[in-house]
Amino acid sequence: MADLKDRIANLMGNVSPQKSQGIMRLNQGGMLQGFAEGGDVDMSPQQGMAEIEMSKEEAMQEIFIPLAENGYEQEVMAILNNPIDSEISMQAQQVIIQVLSQDPEFDMDDFQMALTLVAPQ
C-alpha cells in the first residue's frame, strides 16, 4: 500500500480539474477523465471524495490521534476546529512541528498535506 504522501499526491492528481501532465475533464458519465503519461485516468467524483476521506482518516490515525493521546490534545483540537491559517491553529501547528521534527523521518511536506486534509479551510 502506498504511503500517505503518495496517496494524497495521487488523489490530487486524479480529482484536480487540471493536472501538470494533462487536462482533466468530465466525460458524459460524470467520470473525471485525464490524459496523462500512460493513458487515461478515470475516477468518479464519488470515488475521489471517498479517497480523500480515506486519506483524512489515515492522517488522523497516524498523526493527530497519537499526538492527542500523548499530551497534545489542546493543539490537535485547535488545528481541527480552526481555519488552517488562523493564529490559534498556526500556533498549535508550530508546537506540533517542534515535537514531530525530533523524529529524523519527519517530512514537513507530508505534515502540510495532512494539515490540509484535516483542518478547516
C-alpha positions as CSV (number, residue, x, y, z in Angstrom):
1,M,0.0,0.0,0.0
2,A,1.3,3.5,-0.9
3,D,2.2,5.8,2.0
4,L,0.1,8.8,2.8
5,K,2.1,11.2,0.7
6,D,1.9,9.0,-2.4
7,R,-1.9,8.5,-1.9
8,I,-2.5,12.2,-1.4
9,A,-0.4,13.1,-4.4
10,N,-2.3,10.5,-6.5
11,L,-5.6,11.8,-5.2
12,M,-4.9,15.4,-6.0
13,G,-3.8,14.4,-9.5
14,N,-7.0,12.4,-10.0
15,V,-9.6,14.9,-8.8
16,S,-8.0,18.1,-9.9
17,P,-9.6,19.9,-12.9
18,Q,-6.1,20.4,-14.4
19,K,-3.1,18.2,-14.0
20,S,0.5,19.0,-14.7
21,Q,0.8,16.0,-17.0
22,G,-2.5,16.6,-18.8
23,I,-6.0,18.0,-18.7
24,M,-8.9,16.6,-16.6
25,R,-12.5,16.8,-17.8
26,L,-15.8,15.2,-17.0
27,N,-17.0,12.7,-19.6
28,Q,-20.7,12.1,-20.3
29,G,-21.0,9.6,-17.5
30,G,-19.7,12.1,-14.9
31,M,-16.4,10.4,-14.7
32,L,-13.2,12.5,-14.4
33,Q,-11.1,11.7,-17.4
34,G,-7.5,12.7,-17.9
35,F,-4.9,12.2,-20.4
36,A,-1.5,11.6,-18.8
37,E,1.6,9.6,-19.4
38,G,0.5,6.0,-19.8
39,G,-3.1,6.7,-20.9
40,D,-6.5,7.6,-19.4
41,V,-7.2,8.1,-15.7
42,D,-10.8,7.8,-14.7
43,M,-12.3,8.5,-11.3
44,S,-15.9,9.5,-10.5
45,P,-16.4,12.4,-8.1
46,Q,-17.7,10.0,-5.5
47,Q,-14.6,7.8,-5.8
48,G,-12.4,10.9,-5.4
49,M,-14.3,12.0,-2.3
50,A,-14.1,8.5,-0.9
51,E,-10.3,8.5,-1.4
52,I,-10.0,11.9,0.2
53,E,-12.0,10.8,3.2
54,M,-9.8,7.6,3.5
55,S,-6.7,9.8,3.4
56,K,-8.1,12.1,6.0
57,E,-8.9,9.2,8.3
58,E,-5.4,7.8,7.8
59,A,-3.9,11.2,8.7
60,M,-6.0,11.2,11.8
61,Q,-5.0,7.7,12.8
62,E,-1.3,8.1,12.0
63,I,-0.6,11.6,13.2
64,F,-3.3,13.5,15.1
65,I,-4.8,10.8,17.4
66,P,-1.4,9.7,18.7
67,L,-0.5,13.3,19.4
68,A,-3.7,13.9,21.3
69,E,-3.2,10.7,23.3
70,N,0.3,11.8,24.2
71,G,-0.4,15.2,25.7
72,Y,-1.1,17.4,22.7
73,E,-4.9,17.2,22.7
74,Q,-5.3,21.0,23.0
75,E,-3.0,21.6,20.0
76,V,-4.8,18.9,17.9
77,M,-8.2,20.3,18.7
78,A,-7.0,23.9,17.8
79,I,-6.0,22.5,14.4
80,L,-9.1,20.5,13.8
81,N,-11.5,23.3,14.9
82,N,-10.0,26.4,13.5
83,P,-9.1,27.6,10.0
84,I,-5.7,26.4,8.9
85,D,-4.4,30.0,8.7
86,S,-5.9,31.3,11.9
87,E,-3.5,32.4,14.6
88,I,-4.6,29.8,17.1
89,S,-4.1,27.0,14.5
90,M,-0.8,28.3,13.4
91,Q,0.5,28.4,17.0
92,A,-0.7,24.8,17.5
93,Q,1.0,23.8,14.3
94,Q,4.3,25.2,15.4
95,V,4.1,23.3,18.7
96,I,3.4,20.0,16.9
97,I,6.1,20.7,14.3
98,Q,8.6,21.1,17.1
99,V,7.5,17.8,18.5
100,L,7.4,15.9,15.3
101,S,10.7,17.4,13.9
102,Q,12.5,15.5,16.6
103,D,11.9,12.3,14.5
104,P,14.6,12.0,11.8
105,E,11.9,10.7,9.4
106,F,9.7,13.8,9.9
107,D,8.7,15.3,6.5
108,M,7.4,18.8,6.6
109,D,5.6,18.4,3.2
110,D,3.8,15.3,4.4
111,F,2.7,17.2,7.5
112,Q,1.5,20.1,5.5
113,M,-0.6,17.8,3.3
114,A,-2.0,16.1,6.4
115,L,-3.0,19.6,7.7
116,T,-4.8,20.5,4.5
117,L,-6.8,17.3,4.8
118,V,-8.0,17.7,8.4
119,A,-8.0,21.4,9.1
120,P,-10.9,23.6,8.1
121,Q,-10.0,25.9,5.2
